[in-house]
């Protein structure tokens, strides 16, 4: 699915001329790649990061565009696409930095009798 979403991003950029939705498709591709890594390959260390990316993308790629579309304020522009891209990269990079620096809690704490 992650690869299919890259194809949809290219289609949005090249054929539809909708640069912002092209960026949104790239974000979804990244999210589906994370799901594959966590669920398909069992990379549990990515679970927290994937969860937070999911929350961020739910808001940024669904709620915000839907609101703008419903209220008639959606317009594709290079500025909006670049803004989405920069904010997304900074947000995901910040999440990776913050969550990657935390050490996992031990599975069990030994009890001394």
Backbone torsions as a table, in degrees:
resi	resn	phi	psi	omega
1	UNK	NA	-36.8	179.7
2	UNK	-59.8	-40.1	178.8
3	UNK	-70.1	-38.3	176.7
4	UNK	-60.4	-40.9	-179.0
5	UNK	-65.0	-32.8	174.8
6	UNK	-63.4	-40.6	176.7
7	UNK	-61.6	-41.3	177.2
8	UNK	-65.7	-34.8	176.9
9	UNK	-63.6	-45.8	178.3
10	UNK	-60.9	-43.1	177.8
11	UNK	-60.4	-43.1	178.8
12	UNK	-62.6	-43.3	179.4
13	UNK	-67.6	-53.8	-168.7
14	UNK	-82.0	-45.9	-172.2
15	UNK	-94.8	-38.2	-176.6
16	UNK	-93.3	-19.9	-177.8
17	UNK	68.5	22.2	179.8
18	UNK	-104.6	89.4	-174.9
19	UNK	-66.5	-37.3	-177.7
20	UNK	-67.1	-44.1	177.5
21	UNK	-69.7	-24.8	171.6
22	UNK	-61.2	-43.5	177.1
23	UNK	-65.7	-41.6	178.2
24	UNK	-60.5	-42.0	176.3
25	UNK	-60.9	-38.1	177.4
26	UNK	-64.8	-38.5	176.0
27	UNK	-62.7	-43.0	178.6
28	UNK	-64.6	-37.3	176.8
29	UNK	-60.5	-43.7	178.0
30	UNK	-61.2	-43.3	-179.8
31	UNK	-63.8	-44.5	179.6
32	UNK	-66.5	-31.8	173.8
33	UNK	-63.8	-43.5	177.7
34	UNK	-61.5	-43.0	177.2
35	UNK	-58.8	-42.5	178.6
36	UNK	-62.9	-43.4	-179.1
37	UNK	-63.9	-41.1	-178.4
38	UNK	-77.4	-50.6	-173.1
39	UNK	-85.9	-36.4	-177.2
40	UNK	-85.3	-40.9	-176.5
41	UNK	-104.2	-5.4	175.8
42	UNK	72.5	28.7	178.6
43	UNK	-82.1	79.4	-174.4
44	UNK	-60.4	-25.4	-178.5
45	UNK	-65.7	-14.7	178.2
46	UNK	-94.1	1.2	-172.4
47	UNK	-62.3	-50.9	-179.5
48	UNK	-61.2	-45.9	179.4
49	UNK	-59.0	-46.3	-179.9
50	UNK	-61.4	-40.9	177.8
51	UNK	-61.0	-44.9	-179.7
52	UNK	-70.3	-36.2	174.9
53	UNK	-62.5	-39.8	178.3
54	UNK	-60.1	-45.8	179.3
55	UNK	-62.6	-46.1	-179.1
56	UNK	-62.6	-42.9	-179.3
57	UNK	-70.7	-32.7	177.7
58	UNK	-59.5	-42.0	-180.0
59	UNK	-75.5	-51.1	-172.0
60	UNK	-75.8	-27.3	-177.5
61	UNK	-110.2	-4.1	178.3
62	UNK	-124.8	-59.6	-174.7
63	UNK	-65.2	-48.3	-177.9
64	UNK	-66.2	-51.4	177.6
65	UNK	-60.3	-38.7	178.9
66	UNK	-61.4	-45.3	178.3
67	UNK	-60.2	-45.6	-179.7
68	UNK	-64.6	-39.3	178.0
69	UNK	-66.1	-46.7	-177.5
70	UNK	-64.2	-36.6	-178.1
71	UNK	-88.1	1.3	177.5
72	UNK	76.6	19.8	-179.2
73	UNK	-104.3	3.2	179.0
74	UNK	-78.5	129.0	171.2
75	UNK	-149.0	130.0	179.2
76	UNK	-71.3	135.3	175.3
77	UNK	-154.3	155.6	177.2
78	UNK	-62.3	-36.8	-178.9
79	UNK	-64.0	-43.8	179.4
80	UNK	-66.2	-41.5	179.4
81	UNK	-62.9	-44.9	179.5
82	UNK	-66.4	-39.3	177.4
83	UNK	-60.7	-47.4	177.6
84	UNK	-58.1	-45.9	-177.9
85	UNK	-62.8	-48.1	-177.7
86	UNK	-65.3	-46.6	179.6
87	UNK	-61.8	-43.1	179.7
88	UNK	-62.7	-47.1	-179.4
89	UNK	-63.3	-43.3	178.3
90	UNK	-65.0	-42.0	179.7
91	UNK	-64.5	-49.2	-179.2
92	UNK	-66.4	-38.3	176.3
93	UNK	-64.5	-40.9	177.4
94	UNK	-64.9	-42.0	176.5
95	UNK	-61.3	-42.8	179.7
96	UNK	-62.4	-43.3	-179.2
97	UNK	-64.2	-47.8	-177.4
98	UNK	-68.6	-49.0	-176.0
99	UNK	-75.1	-28.4	179.7
100	UNK	-73.6	-22.3	-178.4
101	UNK	-86.0	-16.5	178.9
102	UNK	-76.7	138.5	176.0
103	UNK	-90.9	143.6	179.8
104	UNK	-70.8	143.3	176.5
105	UNK	-70.5	145.3	178.7
106	UNK	-62.1	147.6	-177.6
107	UNK	-63.2	-38.3	177.8
108	UNK	-147.5	144.9	178.9
109	UNK	-101.2	125.0	-179.3
110	UNK	-66.7	138.8	179.0
111	UNK	-102.1	126.6	177.7
112	UNK	-92.8	132.7	-178.3
113	UNK	-95.1	NA	NA
